Amino acid sequence: MKRNLEILANQKFDVLVVGGGIHGAITAWDAALRGVSVALIERGDFGSGTSQNGLRIIHGGLQYLESGNLSRIRMMARERTTWMKMAPHLIHPLTCLVPTTRQPSRSRLAMRFALLANDVLSYDRNQLADPEKNLSDGMIVSPGELKRILPGYDVSNSTGAAVWYDAQIYNSERLLLEFILSAAQSGAEVANYVEAISFLQEHNRIVGVRAKDFQTGEIFDIQAKLVINCAGAWMDCLLDKAGIRSEYVTSVAMNVIVNQIWSDVAVGLTSQSVNGKPPQPLFIVPWRNKSMIGTCHIPWRDAPQTFKLKEGMVQEFLDQINSSSPPLKLFMEDVRHVTWGFLPVKKVDAYKEPVRLARDSVVIDHQKKDGVLGLISVLGVQYTTARRVAEHAMDLAVKQLGIKTKKCQTQMMQVRGGKIEDFRAFLRKALLKAPRVINERSTHHLVYTYGSEYYNLVECMLSQPELARRIDPLMPVTLGEVEHAVQHEMALTLADVIHRRTELGSMGLPPTATLQKCASLISREFQWSSEHQQREIDRVAQTYPF
Ligand SMILES: Cc1cc2nc3c(=O)[nH]c(=O)nc-3n(C[C@H](O)[C@H](O)[C@H](O)COP(=O)(O)OP(=O)(O)OC[C@H]3O[C@@H](n4cnc5c(N)ncnc54)[C@H](O)[C@@H]3O)c2cc1C
């Protein structure tokens, strides 16, 4: 994948997608698969907005049962299956559990009914050929069983637990990148570090954007018959430039990563009321031998870029977590990493507490709503539903363009790396035929990360065995992956490599030696001076606030 701004500046596209989060990435892939000429620009790196910071759950929609939104559950259950088909190497089943209590809405009977409804609404979930992707029916377990599953959990107030199955993204940053790579492979022109700074307008029609390349500072125009605004939390900043007022603002949501509390099972708990705030639902999710805990909502009414995460906010979240009786009390020093991003809130709800998030993703037709032609906005509320939302956006785009194209293809395709019919069998085979230079842990890691494309990296390592060496002894990431990121995946900065091409930065700030090794490897490609390398290292350090 090559960054080619000359093509962006000189070609007229049918569709220009602004924003390389999950919604933009899948929209570009969808467009390219339909045969529409499409470009995508992202002002930072792909996924560097909210999409790299989620809890990484592909929800089947059980949480919508309480509101009786059955069609939403059905849609999400279908999407969950589609995700596992699109990216079998990056999305795997996840066992989830919530303790039952004597409270009527959380009783064994109520939860038994909820699980049954969930199973019925996802009746076709096991249609995939891959046995690893089968999700069993939900079940109710006894207090004794709960004690066994959650060692250290105080079961005295529980009557047992409800267990069901969802899916988890092994690496959401790479998943997003695979959509970008797949879009590019299917003909999309994509570039990171390019910002849409204003619209090109002819009367009431948008005909492209004026863009800024952050690499050179150069300003240039990109012409397109239609612009799809996938700018996430910054959607309204962009709409402002077309004189359109948005109905949404954003609120902040945060997860913390701590040492593993419980392995193999994601646990839903409820906090007590803390500092006068009402009890909050919490989800403690096992992730790469650690626990990720979410989601804390922080009301924020100003521009997203003015938000600064403060230690007090994290401490307050830890107080909430501690009030839910985990087996160990958590302190600030237990926090390995904090990830946060923005979620949309309707302006009318902006001053309500607790935070009332927008519940549904929306594709906004500005022709209908504001009389502005050539512009569609995508307001996405979940990673899980992003493929479906992108499909709607592209259906509308094709209609407005008045062109004949193929129907949406994304629900039946695999992303790059996804050509795997049986994940366990594929992994076994990869481990068996792994060359001697690559050890078992690295092979395992390569298959989970690159799926069917893992062999490209193996081949590089066979021709240059030093690339099979690990960068950090505690992480499975190899030198070859850093080189691959820079040469083939449009990584332009050290942060791109640390945060979004490899998992080196996912468990907190990597050791200085790791950052130096990476920076020096990248320098071979970009000829960075030692001062430049140090600036890149400092920039990565700044992305960890505590
Ligand atoms: C803490 C947290 C936990 C979550 N957990 C889950 C979960 O478990 N499951 C789930 O399904 N969902 C979850 N979500 C929701 C999900 O992560 C988001 O809905 C989704 O990532 C939003 O994607 P997006 O593409 O709309 O936005 P973003 O990822 O923010 O992408 C928008 C992009 O547009 C770019 N941009 C903005 N302006 C411009 C411009 N002018 N020019 C060029 N580019 C521009 C930005 O840089 C950004 O990268 C969670 C969210 C948070 C915050």
The ligand as an SDF file (V2000), in Angstrom:
LIG
                    3D

 53 58  0  0  0  0  0  0  0  0999 V2000
  -13.8910    3.3550   25.5890 C   0  0  0  0  0  0  0  0  0  0  0  0
  -14.6870    2.8260   24.4270 C   0  0  0  0  0  0  0  0  0  0  0  0
  -15.0520    1.4850   24.4040 C   0  0  0  0  0  0  0  0  0  0  0  0
  -15.7760    0.9800   23.3020 C   0  0  0  0  0  0  0  0  0  0  0  0
  -16.0300   -0.3510   23.2550 N   0  0  0  0  0  0  0  0  0  0  0  0
  -16.7020   -0.8580   22.1760 C   0  0  0  0  0  0  0  0  0  0  0  0
  -16.9250   -2.2560   22.0920 C   0  0  0  0  0  0  0  0  0  0  0  0
  -16.5090   -3.0410   22.9380 O   0  0  0  0  0  0  0  0  0  0  0  0
  -17.6250   -2.7030   21.0210 N   0  0  0  0  0  0  0  0  0  0  0  0
  -18.1170   -1.8800   20.0610 C   0  0  0  0  0  0  0  0  0  0  0  0
  -18.7700   -2.3610   19.1340 O   0  0  0  0  0  0  0  0  0  0  0  0
  -17.8790   -0.5470   20.1040 N   0  0  0  0  0  0  0  0  0  0  0  0
  -17.1930   -0.0160   21.1380 C   0  0  0  0  0  0  0  0  0  0  0  0
  -16.9310    1.3210   21.2040 N   0  0  0  0  0  0  0  0  0  0  0  0
  -17.4290    2.2030   20.1250 C   0  0  0  0  0  0  0  0  0  0  0  0
  -16.5210    2.2130   18.9060 C   0  0  0  0  0  0  0  0  0  0  0  0
  -15.1750    2.1710   19.2820 O   0  0  0  0  0  0  0  0  0  0  0  0
  -16.8000    3.4750   18.0680 C   0  0  0  0  0  0  0  0  0  0  0  0
  -18.1760    3.5310   17.7600 O   0  0  0  0  0  0  0  0  0  0  0  0
  -16.0410    3.4890   16.7510 C   0  0  0  0  0  0  0  0  0  0  0  0
  -14.6910    3.1880   16.9280 O   0  0  0  0  0  0  0  0  0  0  0  0
  -16.1660    4.8610   16.0950 C   0  0  0  0  0  0  0  0  0  0  0  0
  -15.5270    4.7720   14.8490 O   0  0  0  0  0  0  0  0  0  0  0  0
  -15.5170    5.9960   13.8290 P   0  0  0  0  0  0  0  0  0  0  0  0
  -14.9020    5.5260   12.5840 O   0  0  0  0  0  0  0  0  0  0  0  0
  -16.8950    6.5670   13.7270 O   0  0  0  0  0  0  0  0  0  0  0  0
  -14.6780    7.1220   14.5770 O   0  0  0  0  0  0  0  0  0  0  0  0
  -13.0960    7.2970   14.7500 P   0  0  0  0  0  0  0  0  0  0  0  0
  -12.4220    6.0210   15.0240 O   0  0  0  0  0  0  0  0  0  0  0  0
  -12.8690    8.3850   15.7340 O   0  0  0  0  0  0  0  0  0  0  0  0
  -12.6330    7.7620   13.3170 O   0  0  0  0  0  0  0  0  0  0  0  0
  -12.8300    9.0630   12.8260 C   0  0  0  0  0  0  0  0  0  0  0  0
  -11.5280    9.4740   12.1660 C   0  0  0  0  0  0  0  0  0  0  0  0
  -11.7300   10.6730   11.4100 O   0  0  0  0  0  0  0  0  0  0  0  0
  -10.5150   11.3950   11.4260 C   0  0  0  0  0  0  0  0  0  0  0  0
  -10.8100   12.7870   11.0520 N   0  0  0  0  0  0  0  0  0  0  0  0
  -11.5220   13.6870   11.7490 C   0  0  0  0  0  0  0  0  0  0  0  0
  -11.5880   14.8590   11.0790 N   0  0  0  0  0  0  0  0  0  0  0  0
  -10.9040   14.6870    9.9290 C   0  0  0  0  0  0  0  0  0  0  0  0
  -10.6080   15.5260    8.8280 C   0  0  0  0  0  0  0  0  0  0  0  0
  -11.0340   16.7970    8.7850 N   0  0  0  0  0  0  0  0  0  0  0  0
   -9.8520   15.0360    7.7990 N   0  0  0  0  0  0  0  0  0  0  0  0
   -9.4090   13.7400    7.8320 C   0  0  0  0  0  0  0  0  0  0  0  0
   -9.6620   12.9080    8.8680 N   0  0  0  0  0  0  0  0  0  0  0  0
  -10.4040   13.3610    9.8990 C   0  0  0  0  0  0  0  0  0  0  0  0
  -10.0370   11.2410   12.8680 C   0  0  0  0  0  0  0  0  0  0  0  0
   -8.6510   11.4910   12.9810 O   0  0  0  0  0  0  0  0  0  0  0  0
  -10.4380    9.8020   13.1780 C   0  0  0  0  0  0  0  0  0  0  0  0
   -9.3610    8.9050   13.0060 O   0  0  0  0  0  0  0  0  0  0  0  0
  -16.1790    1.8480   22.2660 C   0  0  0  0  0  0  0  0  0  0  0  0
  -15.8070    3.1920   22.3030 C   0  0  0  0  0  0  0  0  0  0  0  0
  -15.0580    3.6800   23.3640 C   0  0  0  0  0  0  0  0  0  0  0  0
  -14.6520    5.1160   23.3560 C   0  0  0  0  0  0  0  0  0  0  0  0
  1  2  1  0
  2  3  1  0
  2 52  2  0
  3  4  2  0
  4  5  1  0
  4 50  1  0
  5  6  2  0
  6  7  1  0
  6 13  1  0
  7  8  2  0
  7  9  1  0
  9 10  1  0
 10 11  2  0
 10 12  1  0
 12 13  2  0
 13 14  1  0
 14 15  1  0
 14 50  1  0
 15 16  1  0
 16 17  1  0
 16 18  1  0
 18 19  1  0
 18 20  1  0
 20 21  1  0
 20 22  1  0
 22 23  1  0
 23 24  1  0
 24 25  2  0
 24 26  1  0
 24 27  1  0
 27 28  1  0
 28 29  2  0
 28 30  1  0
 28 31  1  0
 31 32  1  0
 32 33  1  0
 33 34  1  0
 33 48  1  0
 34 35  1  0
 35 36  1  0
 35 46  1  0
 36 37  1  0
 36 45  1  0
 37 38  2  0
 38 39  1  0
 39 40  1  0
 39 45  2  0
 40 41  1  0
 40 42  2  0
 42 43  1  0
 43 44  2  0
 44 45  1  0
 46 47  1  0
 46 48  1  0
 48 49  1  0
 50 51  2  0
 51 52  1  0
 52 53  1  0
M  END
$$$$
